[in-house]
Amino acid sequence: MTTERIGFIGLGNMGAPIAMNLLRDGRDVSVFDISRDAAAPHLAAGARWADSPASAAADADLLITMLPGPRQVEDVLLRHGAAAALRPGAVWVDMSTSSPETAQLVAETALDSRGVHRLDAPVSGMVRGATEGTLQIFVGGDGEIVERVRPVFNVLGRPETVFHMGPHGAGYVTKIVGNQLWFSHLVATAEVLTLGAKAGVDVELLRKTIAASPSNSTLIEKDIVCVYEGDYDESFAVSLAAKDSGLAVSLGRELGVSVELSALVEQIYRRAALTYGPRAGEMSPVKLYEDLAGIKLRPGHAS
Ligand code: NAD
């Protein structure tokens, strides 16, 4: 695998450290992003610049995309020709949090008939996991192709956190539903902490008591604490979180599964993105609750 050529498209918060880890592992990588500046550290580390998505794909054995969502995946793969440029036998690995339908459309339009393979392989673990090579990777696709790409996944996550979830689409679904649960936890947590704090109870004492109760969650135990410093985690944009929540709602619609709570949470995320801007942090719904109640969640004082 080390002799394989990798094309990499999408050098944002997640893609930049992932591509850098591939370079550090000695891989032959060509990179493309709509912002050439994003590639400067990679070019300095030995990557080749591709002038377009199609040229990143043309000589690649493996094309990795780490794009915002379905719209950009369709743009890059179909409109800008990356899929058509891939050679028979090559593999497209989409690490974006995207939709099974978009990948299916790409495959039916430009991959399947020419013997180009694909995997969906979205991730969790945030920028820190991407930087440290400790991502969880949820893979959907044929077992034989998963095994072919596994050595590359093992550079980006630990072997025990690379999960083959099932056929095409299973990786996207795993990521979408897992994310949705975290978003629902976040909104529920913001609501009750704001309520308690507005009533005059110290938020940190409140958090500790909930952490010791059956209502505990990772959010209560640790994630929420960063808002005490006014940090709403800008390493993951609230607009991307709203997109992800929308993917859960769309999945429910397609499958005829009722997802009432997810639909409400999606709207709250969208409102936060409209209020604070698309690049505000993924925990901005907490700020929305704070601002609507006229308080800040800060230890030592209630309101
Ligand atoms: P980002 O917005 O920081 O980066 C996206 C990159 O894609 C940018 O560099 C942008 O210039 C580039 N891009 C956009 N459109 C393009 C196009 N048409 N052609 C080429 N490049 C294009 O997003 P991110 O935080 O890196 O997230 C990437 C994906 O990973 C998303 O699907 C996100 O939901 C998912 N994700 C993010 C995190 C996180 O903590 N940030 C964690 C897990 C999964």
Boltz pocket constraint, residues with backbone or C-beta under 6 A from the ligand:
constraints:
  - pocket:
      binder: B
      contacts: [[A, 9], [A, 10], [A, 11], [A, 12], [A, 13], [A, 14], [A, 15], [A, 32], [A, 33], [A, 34], [A, 35], [A, 38], [A, 66], [A, 67], [A, 68], [A, 69], [A, 72], [A, 75], [A, 76], [A, 95], [A, 96], [A, 97], [A, 98], [A, 123], [A, 124], [A, 125], [A, 126], [A, 127], [A, 235], [A, 236], [A, 237], [A, 240], [A, 241], [A, 244]]
      max_distance: 6.0
